[in-house]
Amino acid sequence: MEATDHLRDSLTAAIALANTFGAPMRRGRPATAPSVEAVEDVLRLTTKRVPQVDPAAYETGAKILYEALTALPDVDRAATLVNELLSKTNAAPRLTRTAGEPWHLHFGPPDEANGWLAEFATAVATLLGSDELERVRRCEAVRCDELFLDSTRNRTQRFCSTACQNRTKVAAHRAKANT
């Protein structure tokens, strides 16, 4: 999947939103209820202009995205879920532009949760229709259910963050020292 910057950003944001609402364990801790700030942080991954946010408006769609992405490599199941979300959001492509910015594709009104969910579902749908499915991975750290987009050239990323990587290395070091 040769992604444009905007598509890659939308896919990264889709995964982040899915994690925010769907991952039961995040970076070694039980997930907390998503806050306005958490959703705003996700939207900032793809835009400079963040609308008024009500986390509840994103919850159902984000959980569908998480379920679809964790269904992989079962592409049929993932596609069924993404198609459901595309239908619910009435995803319809349209070009939009902010003054001084280039035109880019949106799939719903950019000031509504429905528009963001349509865009994120479209980004995931584009991934599902590509040969890059293995780029979406689950963090290998214990007590972390987060997904991430492996953007390394050799496709070897194992952890969602350096925090999870460091936690795993410290645990391995301690286990080795105790034997």
C-alpha positions as CSV (number, residue, x, y, z in Angstrom):
1,M,0.0,0.0,0.0
2,E,1.7,3.1,-1.2
3,A,0.1,5.6,1.1
4,T,-0.2,9.3,0.7
5,D,0.8,11.2,3.9
6,H,-2.9,12.0,4.6
7,L,-3.9,8.3,4.2
8,R,-1.1,7.1,6.4
9,D,-2.0,9.7,9.0
10,S,-5.7,8.7,8.8
11,L,-4.7,5.0,9.3
12,T,-2.4,5.9,12.2
13,A,-5.2,7.9,13.8
14,A,-7.8,5.1,13.1
15,I,-5.5,2.7,15.0
16,A,-5.0,5.2,17.8
17,L,-8.7,5.8,18.2
18,A,-9.3,2.0,18.1
19,N,-6.8,1.6,20.9
20,T,-8.2,4.5,22.9
21,F,-11.6,2.9,23.1
22,G,-10.9,-0.8,22.5
23,A,-7.6,-2.0,24.1
24,P,-8.3,-3.4,27.6
25,M,-4.7,-3.1,28.6
26,R,-2.6,-0.1,27.5
27,R,1.2,0.0,28.1
28,G,1.1,-2.2,31.1
29,R,-1.9,-0.7,32.8
30,P,-5.7,-1.2,32.6
31,A,-7.2,1.2,30.1
32,T,-9.0,4.2,31.5
33,A,-12.2,5.8,30.1
34,P,-11.3,7.9,27.1
35,S,-11.2,11.7,27.8
36,V,-11.8,14.6,25.6
37,E,-8.1,15.2,25.5
38,A,-7.4,11.6,24.4
39,V,-9.7,11.9,21.4
40,E,-8.4,15.4,20.5
41,D,-4.8,13.9,20.5
42,V,-6.0,11.2,18.1
43,L,-7.6,13.8,15.8
44,R,-4.4,15.9,15.9
45,L,-2.6,13.1,14.1
46,T,-4.4,14.0,10.9
47,T,-5.5,17.7,11.3
48,K,-4.5,21.0,12.9
49,R,-8.1,22.0,13.4
50,V,-9.7,19.9,16.0
51,P,-13.5,20.3,16.5
52,Q,-15.5,20.2,19.7
53,V,-15.2,16.6,20.9
54,D,-17.6,14.4,22.7
55,P,-15.9,11.1,23.4
56,A,-19.2,9.2,23.5
57,A,-19.8,10.1,19.8
58,Y,-16.6,8.1,18.9
59,E,-17.1,5.1,21.1
60,T,-19.1,2.7,19.0
61,G,-17.2,3.4,15.8
62,A,-13.8,3.1,17.6
63,K,-14.8,-0.2,19.1
64,I,-15.8,-1.5,15.7
65,L,-12.4,-0.4,14.3
66,Y,-10.6,-2.2,17.2
67,E,-12.6,-5.4,16.7
68,A,-11.9,-5.3,12.9
69,L,-8.2,-4.7,13.3
70,T,-7.8,-7.4,16.0
71,A,-9.7,-9.8,13.7
72,L,-6.7,-9.8,11.3
73,P,-5.5,-11.9,9.7
74,D,-9.2,-12.9,9.2
75,V,-9.7,-10.3,6.4
76,D,-13.3,-11.4,5.7
77,R,-14.3,-10.7,9.3
78,A,-12.4,-7.4,9.4
79,A,-14.0,-6.3,6.0
80,T,-17.5,-7.1,7.3
81,L,-17.0,-4.9,10.3
82,V,-15.4,-2.1,8.4
83,N,-18.2,-2.2,5.8
84,E,-20.7,-2.0,8.7
85,L,-19.0,1.2,9.9
86,L,-18.8,2.7,6.4
87,S,-22.5,2.1,6.1
88,K,-23.3,3.6,9.5
89,T,-21.3,6.7,8.8
90,N,-22.6,7.2,5.2
91,A,-19.0,7.6,4.1
92,A,-18.9,9.8,0.9
93,P,-15.7,11.1,-0.5
94,R,-15.2,14.9,-0.8
95,L,-12.2,17.1,-1.3
96,T,-11.7,19.7,1.4
97,R,-9.1,22.4,2.1
98,T,-8.2,24.8,4.8
99,A,-6.9,28.2,3.7
100,G,-3.2,27.8,2.7
101,E,-3.3,24.0,2.8
102,P,-3.5,21.5,-0.1
103,W,-6.7,19.8,-1.0
104,H,-7.3,16.4,0.6
105,L,-9.9,13.8,0.8
106,H,-12.5,13.5,3.6
107,F,-15.3,11.0,3.8
108,G,-17.8,13.0,5.9
109,P,-18.2,16.4,7.6
110,P,-14.9,17.2,9.3
111,D,-16.5,18.8,12.3
112,E,-18.6,15.8,13.3
113,A,-17.5,12.5,14.9
114,N,-19.4,10.7,12.1
115,G,-17.1,12.3,9.5
116,W,-13.9,11.3,11.4
117,L,-15.2,7.8,11.8
118,A,-16.0,7.6,8.1
119,E,-12.5,8.8,7.2
120,F,-10.8,6.3,9.6
121,A,-13.0,3.4,8.4
122,T,-12.0,4.3,4.8
123,A,-8.3,4.3,5.7
124,V,-8.7,0.8,7.3
125,A,-10.7,-0.3,4.3
126,T,-7.9,0.8,2.0
127,L,-5.4,-1.2,4.1
128,L,-7.7,-4.3,4.0
129,G,-7.7,-4.0,0.2
130,S,-3.9,-3.9,0.0
131,D,-1.0,-6.4,0.4
132,E,0.2,-4.6,3.6
133,L,-2.0,-6.2,6.2
134,E,0.9,-7.5,8.2
135,R,1.9,-3.9,8.9
136,V,-0.9,-3.8,11.6
137,R,0.5,-5.5,14.6
138,R,-0.4,-6.1,18.3
139,C,2.2,-5.0,20.8
140,E,4.2,-8.0,22.0
141,A,4.6,-6.6,25.5
142,V,2.9,-8.4,28.4
143,R,-0.2,-6.5,29.6
144,C,-0.5,-4.4,26.4
145,D,-3.3,-4.9,23.9
146,E,-2.5,-1.9,21.7
147,L,-2.2,-2.1,18.0
148,F,0.2,-0.2,15.9
149,L,1.2,0.4,12.3
150,D,4.7,-1.0,11.7
151,S,6.3,1.6,9.4
152,T,9.8,0.1,9.6
153,R,11.4,-0.8,6.3
154,N,12.2,-4.4,7.3
155,R,8.8,-4.9,9.1
156,T,10.4,-5.8,12.5
157,Q,8.7,-3.5,14.9
158,R,7.5,-5.5,17.9
159,F,6.2,-2.9,20.4
160,C,3.7,-0.1,20.3
161,S,6.1,2.2,22.2
162,T,9.5,2.5,23.7
163,A,7.8,2.2,27.1
164,C,6.6,-1.3,26.3
165,Q,9.9,-2.2,24.7
166,N,11.8,-1.0,27.8
167,R,9.4,-2.8,30.2
168,T,9.9,-6.0,28.3
169,K,13.7,-5.6,28.3
170,V,13.8,-4.9,32.1
171,A,11.6,-7.9,32.8
172,A,13.8,-10.2,30.7
173,H,16.9,-8.8,32.4
174,R,15.4,-9.4,35.9
175,A,14.3,-12.9,34.9
176,K,17.8,-13.7,33.7
177,A,19.4,-12.3,36.9
178,N,17.1,-14.4,39.1
179,T,18.1,-17.7,37.4
